[in-house]
Amino acid sequence: MHRASVSPVSAQIRWGIVGPGRIAEKVVEDFAVVPGARAVAVASRSLDRAQDFAGRHDLQRAYGSYAELVADPDVDVLYVATPHPQHAAVALAALRAGKALLVEKAFTATTAGAAEVVARARADGIFVMEAMWTRFQPAVVRLRELVAEGAIGEVRSVQADLGVTRAFDPADRLFARELGGGALLDLGVYVVSFAQMLLGTPDTVTATGSRFSTGVDAEASLLLGYADGRSAALMTSLRNALPGQARVYGTEGWIDVLPRFHHPQTIVLHRGDAEPETITRPQLGGGYAHELIEVTECVRAGRTESAVMPLADTLAVQDVLQQAAEQLGVYHAEASANL
């Protein structure tokens, strides 16, 4: 394996952006508040698009193919924000080049694709993390602390929903099966990851929902079951807006995560007969800074996984999503390895 040169500890960790889409536009702005990191390059399959992105965000280099950015020796970490089915091929190429990775959720289009990326990263000892920003939001960090402290007793159930209204357009990524469209991979990943974070990996997955004419899921309701009786009731949709709220039930109380739960500022603790306690923890920057800080610090320290968003959790979530999709008759595939 040929490892890319990594910046010395005194220097900044250099990032490259793979796929200058809507999410990358937001993420790249948060480098302004991330100590010790800077975005230096971007790649798109359209050189014009890459150059436009680089110009607007003051990046040094723009490439008209992902392969060129993967080969750039002056980039330490790649942030992968392409459509889901392209994640695995880009990630595997990046790992062969010795590059650390932050891969947008859903991590890949399939469980097999995720497993291949994780196996390669572990074998080569290279840092990889799924870009599940929810786990790094200060309000969610406080939620996990409260749970760990026993503030609501034993967690027995989780409810969460996330849905938006989108006019059906078969050309749009959200509705195209070959681009990993559908509610589950785009929005359902949040509700599933939130439940898995608190309850662990479920023993059973039961899904109901509907599909668009393009063959992707339009909406889904999931019941995650655990052998000891715990459960999660989750909803996601591209057909209609949902509140975007979550509730964590324990044996001695519950915690409300106010909308939108995947990047909240406020949680409300209810325990016993005590008055509800409202806890507010604002985000840094646009909220993406926290995961960027995690990756930057992990790479600088030589860690190969995040303790907050470990690869085992990513694999578990990906498997739940695939089980749910297949129960709805939706079958995704990874894109070819041609970058």
N, C-alpha and C positions, 0 to 999 in steps of 0.2 A: 504494500500500500504506500502511496506517495502522499504524505501529509503536507497540507499547505502550511506556509510559515505563519506563525501566530504572533501577534503584536507582543512586544515585551510588556511586563506588568505596568511599567510607567506610561505606556502609550495607550491610546484608545483602541477598543475593540472595533474592528471595521466590519460593517454590515453591507450586504448586498440584498436588493429587493427583486424577487422573482415574481413577475406578474403585477404590473402597475394598475390594478383595478380599484374598485370603490373602497375596499377595506384597506388596501395599501396606502391610499391617499390619506386616510385618517391615521394609520399607524405611524407613518414616517414623520408626521408632525410632532409626535411625542419624543423623538430623539432629542429634541431641544431641552428636555428636562430629565434626561438619562445621563448620569455622570459616567464618564469613561467610555462612551459609545458614540459612534457617528455612522450615518448611512453614507456610503461613498459611491455606490454603483447600483444600476437597475437594468433589468433585462425584460424584453418583451419579444414576441414573435413579429412585432412591427417595430422597426427601428425608429420610425417617426414618433410612435407613441412613447417609446422609451426615452427618446431625446426630449420630448415635450415634458415628460414627468421629471427627468433630471434637471431640466432648466427651471421648472417651477419650484423644485425642492432643493436646488443648489447641490446636486450630486455631481461628482467629478467625471463619471463614466457612464455611458449608455450603450447597451448592446442589443442587436437585433435577433439574438437567439439566446436561449437559456444556457446552451453549452458554453458559449463564450464567457458568461458570468461564472459558471461553475469552474472554468479553467483559470480565472483571474487569481494570480498568486497573492494579490494585495487585498483579499477579502477573507475574513476569519469566519463569519457566520452568514448563512443565507436565511432570509425570511421568505417562505414559500407561500404565495397568495394566489396561485393559479386555481382554475376549477378543480374540484376534488379528484377526478380521475387522473389528473396529471401529477398529483403530489408524489406518488410512489416513485415514478420514473425519475423525477427531478431529485428527490431525496436520495435515491440509490446512487445516482451519478455524483451528487455532492459528497456523499460519504466516501465514494471511491477516490475523490479528490482531497479527502481529509477535512472537509468543511463541517463545522457545527451547524445545527439546524433548529429553526423555529418554524413549525409547519402548521398552517391554519387548520382550524377544525372545519368539518370533520377531517381527521388526520389523513385518511385515504378514502377511496370509494368502497373498499371491501376489507373484510377481516384478514384475508390472505395477504393483501397488499400491505396492511399495517404490520402483520407479523414478519414479513420479509424485511421491511425497513428496520424494525426493532431488532431483529436478529443480526442484521448487518451492523447496526450501530453498536450493539453490545459486543459483537465479535471484534470490532475494530477499536472499541473504547472511545467512541466519539459522541459528544453531547448531542442529544436530540430531545426536543420537547414539543408537545402539542400546544398551540396558541389558544388555550382556554383561559381567556383573561378573567373570567368570573372568579376563579380560585384565588386570584391575586388582588381582587378589589378589597380595600381596607374594611368595608362593612362585612364582607364575607369572611375575611380573616378573623374579625371579632366574633362572628357567628360560630366559627369552628372552635375558637377559644372557649366560648360559653358552653358549647356542647362538651368539650373536653373537661371542663371544670364541673360538669354535672348540673348545670344551671336548670335544665329541664328534665333531669333524670336520664333514663335510657331512651334513646331515639327509637320510636316504633314505626313511624310512618312519615312519608314526605309527599307533598303535593306541589306540582309546579305546572305552569302553562306558558306557552310563548307562541303567538300567532300574529300574522299580518294579513292584510287584504292586498292581493296582487292580481291585477287584471291578467287573464290568461293570454300569454304570447308564446307560441311554440318556438320562436327564435330566441327567446330570452333564456339565459343560462339556468334560471330557476325552474324552467319547465322542460328542459332538454335532457333526456336520459343519458345521452352520450357525454354530457357535461356534468353529470352527477346531480341533476336537478331533483326537486322534491322537498317537502317540508322536513323530513327526517334528517337528512344530512346537513341542511342549512340551519334549521332552527331546533329540531328535535335533539340535536347533539347537546344543546344547552340543558334541557330538562333532564336528559339521561345522565349527563356528567354530574349535575347537581345532586341527583339522587344517589348515584354511585359514590360520590364523595362522602356522603353521610351514612349510607347503609352498606356499602361494599357491593360486591358483584352478586346479582340476583341468581336464584336457582331456576326461576321460570320467567318467561317473557310472553305476555299475551297482548296482541295488538288488533285493533279494529280501525277501519278508516275507509278512504276512497282514493281513487286515482284520477288524474287528468287523462285526456285522450292520448297524450304523448307517452303514457306508461309510467309516469312518476307519481309518487304519492302526493295527494292534495291536502290530506289531513290525517292525523293519527291520534288515537288514544291508546296509551300503554298502561298495563298493570304489571309491575315487577313484583314477583313473589319470592319470599325467603322461607327456608325450611322451618325457621323458628316463629313464623307468623308475621314477621314484619312485611311492609309493603310500600310501594310507591305508585301513586296515580298521576299520570303525566299526560299532557295534551300539547299538540303542536298543529299548526295549520298555515297554509297559504291561501285558504279560501276566505277566512274571516279573522278579524283582529281579536286577540285575547288580551286579558289584562296584563299579563307578564308578571305575575306574582307567584310567590312560593310560601309554603308554610311547613315548618318542621315540628312534628308532634313528638313529645316525650312523655314519660310516665309521670312527670311532675310539672308539666307546663308545655308551652309551645313558643315558637319564634316565628313571627311574620317577617318576610323579606319583601319590602315594598317595591312596587313596580319602578323600573323593570328589573326583575330579580337578577338578571344576568350581568348587570353592572349597577348595582344599587348604591345608594348613599345612606339609606336608613333601614334599620331593622327594629322590631318592637318585641321585647321580651315579656312574656306573660308567665308568671309562675305563682302557684298557690293562690292565696287571697290577696297578694300584693298588687299594688297599682301597676299597670303596664309601664315598662321602662323603654323609652325611645332612645335609640343610640344612633347617632349620625357620624359617619366617617367619610368625608369627601375624597374623591380620587385625585391623583396627581395628573396634571395635564388632561388629556382626553380620556384617561383611564387605561390606555394601552401601555403607558410607561411602566407600570408595575411588572408586567410580564417581560418587558424588554430589560428591566433592571435585573430580574431573576436570571435570565439567560446570560447577560453580560457578566454578572458576578459568578455564575457557575463556570462559564468558559474561562474566566480569569483564574479561578481557583482550581481548574483542571478536573472538575466534576463531570461525570458522564450522564447524569440524570438529575432532574429536579425532584426534591423531596416533596414539594407541593403538588406538582403535576407529574407523577412518575409514569413511566412507560407501561407498567402493568395496568394502571387505571385507563390509559388510552386504549389498550387492547381490549379491556373489558367493555368499555363504552362502545367501541367499534363493533364488537360482537353483538351487543344488545341491539344496536341500530340495524345491523344486517338481519338479525332474527325478525325484528319487527317489519322491516321492508319486505322480506320474503313472505311473511304471513299475509301481506297486502298484495302479493303478486308482483313486487318490484325487485328486479335483479340488476344490480350495478356491476360494472367491470372497470378494471384499470385501463388507462390509455397505453398506447405503445410506448416503448422506451426511446423513441426518436425525439430528441430535444431540438 
